[in-house]
Structure formats: structure tokens, C-alpha cells
Amino acid sequence: MRQNRRTMLGITVVVLVLMAALLVSGQRLNAKIEEGEMRITELTEQTAEEEARTEEITELQEYMKSDEYAEQVAKDKLGLVKDGEIVFRETDGE
């Protein structure tokens, strides 16, 4: 009877130690899962930002191919004007 109690007590201790180890491991795994989910969220946001940026670049490329862009550059950087246009420039107020 005494031997049976010791055996049961030993088995109970081993089972409790194993359960504690599993509980700790489970908590660590849950923390890693949460970190992974946060990383996925961050990467998804970065992907959306990069897609929007790519779209802006594509639109800018299309605009730069247009006659409107060429005309604007000619006016702003080269000072060219169309026939019949009058250019007004600000002075320093002197």
C-alpha cells in the first residue's frame, strides 16, 4: 500500500511537471504567433504603401509623356511662351 502511494505520488509529480512545461511552451508559442501576426500586418501595410507609390510613379510617367508636361517645362524652366501670351512677373516692390 505504501509503495502504491509513492508510485502514485511520483506519477502525479511527473505529470504536473510535464503539464507545467507544456503550459510554458504554449505561452511561448502564442507569443511567437502574435509576433508573426503583427509582422504580417506591418508587411501588408508596407505592401499597400508601395503599391500606392508605384501607382503614383506610373501616373507621373504618363503625365511626363504628355504635351501638357512638355509645355509646362518649357514655360517654367526655359521661359518660353506661346504666341500671343503675355508674361507678368513680380518685382521686389522697388
N, C-alpha and C positions, 0 to 999 in steps of 0.2 A: 504494500500500500504506500509506504514511504517512497519507494523507488518510483512508483507510478506518479506521485505528486511532483517529484523532482523532474521527471521527464516532461510532464505537462507544463511545469513552470519554465523549463528550458525551451520548450517548443513555443510557448507564449512569448518569451523574451525575444527569440529569434524572429517570430512573426511580427512583433511590434517594431523591431529594428528594421526589418525589411519594409514594413509599411512606412516608417519614417523616411527611409531612403527614397522610396518611390514618391512620397509627398514632396520632398525637396527637389528631386529630379523633375517632377511635374511642374513645379513652380518655375524652375529654370527654363524649361521648355516653353512655358506660357510667356515668360519674359522675352525669349527669343522670337516667338511668334509675333508678339506685339511690336518688337523692333522691326521685324520683317514687314509687317503691315504698314508701319509708319514709313519705312523706306520706299515701299511700293507707292504710297500716296505721294511722297515727295517726287519720285521719278515720274509719276503720272502728271503732276503739276508742271514739272520741268518740260516734259514732252509737249504738253499743251502750249506752254510759252514758246517753245522752239517752233512749233507748227505755226503759231500766230506770227512769229518773227519771219519765218520762211514765206508766209503769205504776204507780209508787208514788203519783203525784198522782191518777190515776184511782181507785185503791183508796181513797185518803183522801177523795176526793169522795163515793164511795159510802158510806163509813163516816159521813161528816158528814150524810148524808141519813137515817141510821138513828135509831131511837128510843134505842138504846143511847148514841149520841153525845149526843143531847139530854139524856138523863138524867145523863150524866157531867158535862156543862157545868153543868147545874142544881145538881149537888152541889158541884162544885169552885168555881165562880165565884159562884154565888148562895147557896150554903149551904143549899139546900133538901134535904129528906129525904122519903122515902116514909112513909106512915102505918105506925106500929109499928117504925120503925127507930130505933136508939139511936146517937147520935154520941159517939164518945170522942175527946177532944182531949188532946194532950200539954201539960204545963205546963213551966215553966222549972225546976222542981225546988225551988222555994222553999216 
